[in-house]
C-alpha cells in the first residue's frame, strides 16, 4: 500500500512501512470485532423484544395493545 505525504516542498507517494501495515491490520481487526459485538447486541435486543411481545400476547393483550405499550 502507498501513502501520500504532503509537505511545503510538495507531495510524495511512498510505500507504507511494515509497522504501519501491522497497525492498519490491528485497527481493521478491532473494527471487525466491534461490529460483531454490535450485531450480537442488536440481535439480543431484537430477541428480547420479540419474547416480550409473545409473552404479552400470551397474557391476552391484542396486537394494538402491545403496540401502544411499545
FIFIFI-697416 format. One record per residue (C-alpha): residue number from 1; residue in three letters; x, z, y. Coordinates in steps of 0.001 Angstrom, whole numbers, plus 524288, in hexadecimal, padded with zeros to 5 digits. Layout:
N
<tike><i>NUM</i><aa>ALA</aa><X>X</X><Z>Z</Z><Y>Y</Y></tike>
...
This chain:
70
<tike><i>1</i><aa>UNK</aa><X>80000</X><Z>80000</Z><Y>80000</Y></tike>
<tike><i>2</i><aa>UNK</aa><X>80406</X><Z>7FDE8</Z><Y>80DE4</Y></tike>
<tike><i>3</i><aa>UNK</aa><X>801FC</X><Z>80544</Z><Y>81A83</Y></tike>
<tike><i>4</i><aa>UNK</aa><X>80252</X><Z>80122</Z><Y>828A7</Y></tike>
<tike><i>5</i><aa>UNK</aa><X>80B60</X><Z>80893</Z><Y>831BB</Y></tike>
<tike><i>6</i><aa>UNK</aa><X>808D9</X><Z>806D6</Z><Y>8403F</Y></tike>
<tike><i>7</i><aa>UNK</aa><X>81369</X><Z>80ADF</Z><Y>849C2</Y></tike>
<tike><i>8</i><aa>UNK</aa><X>81624</X><Z>807B4</Z><Y>85804</Y></tike>
<tike><i>9</i><aa>UNK</aa><X>81FC8</X><Z>7FD83</Z><Y>8530E</Y></tike>
<tike><i>10</i><aa>UNK</aa><X>81552</X><Z>7F697</Z><Y>84B09</Y></tike>
<tike><i>11</i><aa>UNK</aa><X>80E82</X><Z>7F65D</Z><Y>83DF6</Y></tike>
<tike><i>12</i><aa>UNK</aa><X>814AD</X><Z>7F6B0</Z><Y>83094</Y></tike>
<tike><i>13</i><aa>UNK</aa><X>80ED6</X><Z>7F5AF</Z><Y>822F4</Y></tike>
<tike><i>14</i><aa>UNK</aa><X>81613</X><Z>7FD93</Z><Y>818B3</Y></tike>
<tike><i>15</i><aa>UNK</aa><X>813FB</X><Z>801F4</Z><Y>80AB2</Y></tike>
<tike><i>16</i><aa>UNK</aa><X>80EA6</X><Z>80F97</Z><Y>8083F</Y></tike>
<tike><i>17</i><aa>UNK</aa><X>81863</X><Z>8192A</Z><Y>802A9</Y></tike>
<tike><i>18</i><aa>UNK</aa><X>8166D</X><Z>81EC9</Z><Y>7F515</Y></tike>
<tike><i>19</i><aa>UNK</aa><X>81302</X><Z>82BCF</Z><Y>7FB5E</Y></tike>
<tike><i>20</i><aa>UNK</aa><X>80874</X><Z>8254F</Z><Y>803A1</Y></tike>
<tike><i>21</i><aa>UNK</aa><X>80319</X><Z>81E4E</Z><Y>7F7B5</Y></tike>
<tike><i>22</i><aa>UNK</aa><X>802CD</X><Z>82B25</Z><Y>7F023</Y></tike>
<tike><i>23</i><aa>UNK</aa><X>7FBCD</X><Z>831F7</Z><Y>7FB5C</Y></tike>
<tike><i>24</i><aa>UNK</aa><X>7F1F6</X><Z>826E8</Z><Y>7FC24</Y></tike>
<tike><i>25</i><aa>UNK</aa><X>7EF34</X><Z>8281F</Z><Y>7EDA3</Y></tike>
<tike><i>26</i><aa>UNK</aa><X>7ED73</X><Z>836E6</Z><Y>7EEEB</Y></tike>
<tike><i>27</i><aa>UNK</aa><X>7E3EA</X><Z>83509</Z><Y>7FA30</Y></tike>
<tike><i>28</i><aa>UNK</aa><X>7DC4A</X><Z>82ADC</Z><Y>7F26A</Y></tike>
<tike><i>29</i><aa>UNK</aa><X>7DB4E</X><Z>83408</Z><Y>7E6C4</Y></tike>
<tike><i>30</i><aa>UNK</aa><X>7D69B</X><Z>83F15</Z><Y>7EFA1</Y></tike>
<tike><i>31</i><aa>UNK</aa><X>7CC4B</X><Z>83614</Z><Y>7F53F</Y></tike>
<tike><i>32</i><aa>UNK</aa><X>7C79B</X><Z>8320C</Z><Y>7E7B7</Y></tike>
<tike><i>33</i><aa>UNK</aa><X>7C693</X><Z>84042</Z><Y>7E356</Y></tike>
<tike><i>34</i><aa>UNK</aa><X>7BF50</X><Z>843F9</Z><Y>7EFCB</Y></tike>
<tike><i>35</i><aa>UNK</aa><X>7B5B9</X><Z>838C4</Z><Y>7EDCC</Y></tike>
<tike><i>36</i><aa>UNK</aa><X>7B372</X><Z>83CC5</Z><Y>7DFA2</Y></tike>
<tike><i>37</i><aa>UNK</aa><X>7B0B1</X><Z>84AC5</Z><Y>7E3DF</Y></tike>
<tike><i>38</i><aa>UNK</aa><X>7A771</X><Z>845CB</Z><Y>7EE5D</Y></tike>
<tike><i>39</i><aa>UNK</aa><X>7A01C</X><Z>83D4F</Z><Y>7E497</Y></tike>
<tike><i>40</i><aa>UNK</aa><X>79F2F</X><Z>84892</Z><Y>7DADC</Y></tike>
<tike><i>41</i><aa>UNK</aa><X>7998E</X><Z>85186</Z><Y>7E55C</Y></tike>
<tike><i>42</i><aa>UNK</aa><X>78F95</X><Z>84738</Z><Y>7E938</Y></tike>
<tike><i>43</i><aa>UNK</aa><X>78BA6</X><Z>84555</Z><Y>7DB01</Y></tike>
<tike><i>44</i><aa>UNK</aa><X>78A3F</X><Z>8540A</Z><Y>7D90D</Y></tike>
<tike><i>45</i><aa>UNK</aa><X>7820A</X><Z>8552E</Z><Y>7E56A</Y></tike>
<tike><i>46</i><aa>UNK</aa><X>77948</X><Z>84A16</Z><Y>7E0E4</Y></tike>
<tike><i>47</i><aa>UNK</aa><X>777B5</X><Z>8504A</Z><Y>7D36E</Y></tike>
<tike><i>48</i><aa>UNK</aa><X>77432</X><Z>85D81</Z><Y>7D960</Y></tike>
<tike><i>49</i><aa>UNK</aa><X>76A3F</X><Z>85726</Z><Y>7E255</Y></tike>
<tike><i>50</i><aa>UNK</aa><X>76409</X><Z>84FA1</Z><Y>7D716</Y></tike>
<tike><i>51</i><aa>UNK</aa><X>763B5</X><Z>85C0D</Z><Y>7CF00</Y></tike>
<tike><i>52</i><aa>UNK</aa><X>75D26</X><Z>86388</Z><Y>7D9F7</Y></tike>
<tike><i>53</i><aa>UNK</aa><X>75301</X><Z>858D6</Z><Y>7DBB8</Y></tike>
<tike><i>54</i><aa>UNK</aa><X>7501E</X><Z>858B5</Z><Y>7CD27</Y></tike>
<tike><i>55</i><aa>UNK</aa><X>74E6F</X><Z>86779</Z><Y>7CD1A</Y></tike>
<tike><i>56</i><aa>UNK</aa><X>74542</X><Z>8670B</Z><Y>7D8BD</Y></tike>
<tike><i>57</i><aa>UNK</aa><X>73D27</X><Z>85C7B</Z><Y>7D230</Y></tike>
<tike><i>58</i><aa>UNK</aa><X>73CDC</X><Z>8649D</Z><Y>7C5B7</Y></tike>
<tike><i>59</i><aa>UNK</aa><X>736FD</X><Z>86F9B</Z><Y>7CDBD</Y></tike>
<tike><i>60</i><aa>UNK</aa><X>72BE6</X><Z>86685</Z><Y>7D162</Y></tike>
<tike><i>61</i><aa>UNK</aa><X>72FED</X><Z>861AA</Z><Y>7DED0</Y></tike>
<tike><i>62</i><aa>UNK</aa><X>72C31</X><Z>853BF</Z><Y>7E233</Y></tike>
<tike><i>63</i><aa>UNK</aa><X>735E3</X><Z>8495B</Z><Y>7E675</Y></tike>
<tike><i>64</i><aa>UNK</aa><X>73145</X><Z>84ADE</Z><Y>7F489</Y></tike>
<tike><i>65</i><aa>UNK</aa><X>7330F</X><Z>8599E</Z><Y>7F425</Y></tike>
<tike><i>66</i><aa>UNK</aa><X>740C4</X><Z>85830</Z><Y>7EEBF</Y></tike>
<tike><i>67</i><aa>UNK</aa><X>7442E</X><Z>84E42</Z><Y>7F949</Y></tike>
<tike><i>68</i><aa>UNK</aa><X>73EF5</X><Z>8572E</Z><Y>803E8</Y></tike>
<tike><i>69</i><aa>UNK</aa><X>747EA</X><Z>8620F</Z><Y>7FF10</Y></tike>
<tike><i>70</i><aa>UNK</aa><X>753B5</X><Z>85926</Z><Y>7FF82</Y></tike>
